[in-house]
């Protein structure tokens, strides 16, 4: 999965813990810029919360 492909798009994410996040993938964090040493995206959820999520935390992702 290439998270950069979702940047700027409205997405629905189901996390491995079965939590659901719906919102716009506002930012992509490159692996070399991320302290956790991996890529991630930052979702601005419908509730207004910002959520950073990494590929290993994603069970399912789709553009909505």
C-alpha positions in Angstrom: 0.0 0.0 0.0 1.3 3.4 -1.0 -0.1 6.0 1.4 1.0 8.9 -0.8 -1.7 7.9 -3.3 -4.4 8.9 -0.8 -3.1 12.4 -0.1 -5.7 15.1 -0.7 -8.5 12.5 -1.0 -11.4 11.7 1.3 -10.8 8.3 2.7 -12.4 5.7 5.0 -9.9 3.7 7.1 -10.6 0.7 9.3 -7.7 0.3 11.7 -6.4 -3.1 12.9 -8.2 -2.4 16.2 -11.4 -2.0 14.2 -11.7 1.8 14.8 -13.1 3.6 11.8 -11.8 7.0 10.5 -13.4 9.0 7.8 -11.9 12.3 6.5 -9.5 13.9 4.2 -5.9 12.7 4.0 -4.4 16.1 4.4 -0.8 15.3 4.6 1.7 12.6 3.7 4.7 12.1 5.9 7.8 10.7 4.1 9.6 7.9 5.9 12.8 9.9 6.3 10.9 12.7 7.9 9.0 10.5 10.4 10.6 9.7 13.7 8.9 6.3 13.7 11.0 5.6 10.6 8.0 4.8 8.3 5.6 6.6 6.1 2.2 7.8 7.5 -0.7 10.0 6.5 -2.5 12.6 8.6 -6.3 12.4 8.4 -8.5 15.4 9.2 -11.6 13.4 10.4 -15.2 14.5 10.1 -15.2 15.4 13.8 -12.2 17.7 13.2 -9.6 15.6 14.9 -6.2 15.0 13.3 -5.1 11.4 13.2 -1.7 10.1 12.1 -1.8 6.6 10.9 0.9 4.2 9.6 0.5 1.3 7.1 0.8 -1.4 9.7 -2.1 0.1 11.6 -4.4 0.0 8.6 -6.6 -3.0 8.1 -8.6 -1.5 5.2 -8.5 1.8 3.3 -10.7 3.2 0.5 -11.3 6.4 -1.2 -14.9 7.7 -0.7 
